[in-house]
């Protein structure tokens, strides 16, 4: 069946990255992800082929083994709409050529003639078109996009895949910790992000909610202050957890503790940490932001003490 014509709402308005499988502490690499994400969001035509969900859409990227997962979600609630595993194998040579031509282009800008720059740029554009056409073909019955969107999505894939974690969680020997709160918008994602910041590469930290919530801009702001990019976070529910066993489960809300008890999750230890919910604070913006900072600092102290024994 031929794809339908694009509608105004057929577009991606949010791009997020899975911080467990797409990892980097290099600010230049993170900047490259952000630029590629911004370019994709700024102009695109896109919709999932097999569902009738209306746009616009959020796109969440993660990498599992040799596949990049294109997870399409509702942009406000982050409720799942469609997810597809795209094998990276057919794109390997194109990705290698992308970086080779990119370096040639940067080198040409520094020292080559205008003619040489134009020649390299033509090669770069040709590669992008070839990769975009392959991407469209591989996703033809799954995700529909125009050529320019496919070009920008290929650029984003190139930006994130060299820094991907290639070890599946089920095969990892690292200690695992799960943080759960009500909506996976504030407390649990902050805790998981701080855990990864405190012990990079030494544990697997996941977060989830009893139900799905919205991304919180105050979380982005106060975590940016300590060098953590929370724009990559997508709220997840406990139903979306791939693992069923963790070394440590920490609940950060009363309903989270009840939900954990109802589920068949296994853990060596389950702890409830009583922390304030900054979303309940009313007042001027500075007062609300101060409450988010207080939560961040409280969690960082507790995590530093508790996780030292876990990673040790």
Buried (B, 14 or more C-beta within 10 A) or exposed (E): EEEEEBEEEBBBBBBBBBBBBBBBEEEEBBEBBBEBBEBBBEEBBBBBBEEEBEBBBBBBBBBBEBBBBBBBBBBBBBBBBBBBBBEBEEBEEBBEBBEEBBEBBEEBEEEBEEEBBEBBBEBBEEBBBEBBBBBBEBBEEBBBBBBBBBBBBBBBBBBBBEBBBEEEBEEBEBBBBBBBBBBBBBBBBBBBBBBBBBBEEBBBBBBBBBBBBBBBEBBBEBBEEEEBBBBBBBBBBBEBBEBEEBBBBBBBBEBBBEBBEEEEBEBEEBEBBEBEBBBEBEEEEEEBBBBBBBBBEBBBEBBEEBBEEBBE
